Amino acid sequence: SWPYQWADDALRASKLAHAGLAPGKMSEQTNRKGERREVWALALPPDYAQSSAALAKTQLTKSGYRLAALLQAIWP
C-alpha cells in the first residue's frame, strides 16, 4: 500500500541523509529556564550541505507527487 511504500522510501532517504555523520562528545548545556540538557556535537562530512539539500529537494518533489496521487484517489 502507499503508506508502507512511502515509509520505506523515507527510511532509505534518512539513511542517506545521516550517512557520514559522527556523534561527538556529550556535554551539558543549561537553557534559559535553568534546565540542564545533554547535547552531542556532530561531525559533518565536507559535502553535507550540498548532498542534504539535493536529497531534501528530491524528497519534497516526491511528496508533491504523492499528495497529488492521494488527492486524485480521494476526489477523482
N, C-alpha and C positions, 0 to 999 in steps of 0.2 A: 504494500500500500504506500501511498505517497508519504505519509508522515515518517514511516520507517526508513524509506529511501532517503528522505531529506535529512533525517537524524544521522544516518550512516555517513552521508556526504559531509555533514557538519563535523563529525568526529574525525574524518580523514583530513579535513581542512585544518582542524585545530592541531592535529599532529604536525602538519606542515608549518603552521604559524608558530609553534613553540619549539621547532627543531633548532638546535644550536643555542637555546637559552640555557644558562647555567646559574643556579641559585648561588648566591654568595653567602657571606657570613651573616648570621642573625644578630640583630641589635634591638634595643628597646628605644621607643620614642614616646614622648608624652604629648597628648593633644591639648587643645585649648582648655578643655574641661579638667585637665589634670589626670586623665586616664592613661595608663601605660598600655602600649601596644607593641607586639613583636613585629618586626619588619625584616625583610630579606632584600639585599641588593641583588640585582640581576645583571649578569654579564651578557651583553647583546652582541651578536655577530656584526661585523662591519656593514654588511649589506641589509641589515634587518629592516630599516625604514623603507627601502625600495621593495624588498620582497614581500613585506607585510602589507604595504599599500597595494601592490598588484593582487595579492590574494584577497584583500578586502574588496577591491573593485570586482573581482570575479564572483565572490560570494554575493555581493549586492546585486549584480546582474542576474545571477541565478534566482535570487529571492524575488526579483521583479517578475521574471518569467513564471515562477511557481505561484505567485499571488495571482497573476493573470489566469493561469490554468485553473486555479481553485475557484476564482470568481466566475469563469466560464462554466465550470461544472455546476456551480450553485444556480447561476442565472443564465441558462442557455439562450 
